[in-house]
Amino acid sequence: MFKYSLDNKRYHTLNYYLKNRFHEKVYKVSLNAGFTCPNIDGIKGYGGCIYCSKTGSGEFGGNINDDLITQFNKVKEVMDKKWHGKYIAYFQARSNTYAPVNILKERYETVLKLDNVIGLFIATRCDCITDECLDYLTDLNKRTYLTIELGLQTIQENTSKLINRGHTLKEFTDTVKRLRERNIDVVVHIINGLPYETKEMMLETVKFVNSLDIQGIKIHMLNVIKDTPLETLYNKEHFHILTKEEYIDIVISELELLDSKIVIHRITADPDPKTLIAPTWLLKKTVLLNDIDKEMKRRNTYQGIKTEKE
């Protein structure tokens, strides 16, 4: 059995990590706090990342038209029908540190005051954490369970320009270092299947991420979403979309390269079936996760096996 698992999983799941840390069921409540991004408002560019939906990757978060407490309670009500436990407020859509600190305080503290909220997950960009913001996050980290999620997506410079990321790899690594110097947990987002990337290029990104002092990773499959620049590019150039079999092979190869202590926050996405163009196999999430488990068992492999042998 894989050492960071209580079931058939051969990788270090977030569920395992949270159960061992808090000794009870903990689940995330996704919120939309109404932030934007510097590659949307013109500071770094316009239009955002080419794959990003109108909701800023917050399809299953709260309704932006509701205040944060209403959002939280609505999502919590749905969750409570399945489980009972504690909550992590997940500021998910767009860049959730891209605002003056007084606004960040008002939004974060509002949710932290709610019953049974034990922490915050804050998704943002590496170029959206000022020194003043970092000081506030350091204070938060002393008072609650805090994780900062940073989008990297790829280390390939040409791909990064193509998808309109608008920041450099150095900016990213510097921000990871600044956060870790304050003992703040970092989760990195990467995307498999970006236009014109090979398996080798995707594995290069994972090797680089594994070399950093990070605590978790989110592995996504590229979603082609309606009404995005990516849809326009896809219709024009018909770049290759990974098959389910290709994706499974790449994900397993990536897991093998990641240190076993790194928590795998996700290895697939939750696309909205109303807006997803491709790949449609992503809509069968449970099937995909089960197929990854089966293939890892067939290969007799597990997370970190390649790093252990080096």
Secondary structure, DSSP 8 states (H G I E B T S, - for coil): --TT-SSS-SS-BHHHHHHHHHSS-EEEEEE------TTTBSSS-BS-STT--TTSS-TTS--TTS-HHHHHHHHHHHHHTT--SEEEEEE-SS-TT-S-HHHHHHHHHHHHTSTTEEEEEEEE-GGG--HHHHHHHHHHHHHSEEEEEEEEE-S-HHHHHHTT--S-HHHHHHHHHHHHHTT-EEEEEEEES-TT--HHHHHHHHHHHHTS--SEEEEEE--EETTSHHHHHHHHH------HHHHHHHHHHHHHHS-TTSEEEESS----TTTEEE-GGGG-HHHHHHHHHHHHHHHT--TTHHHHH-
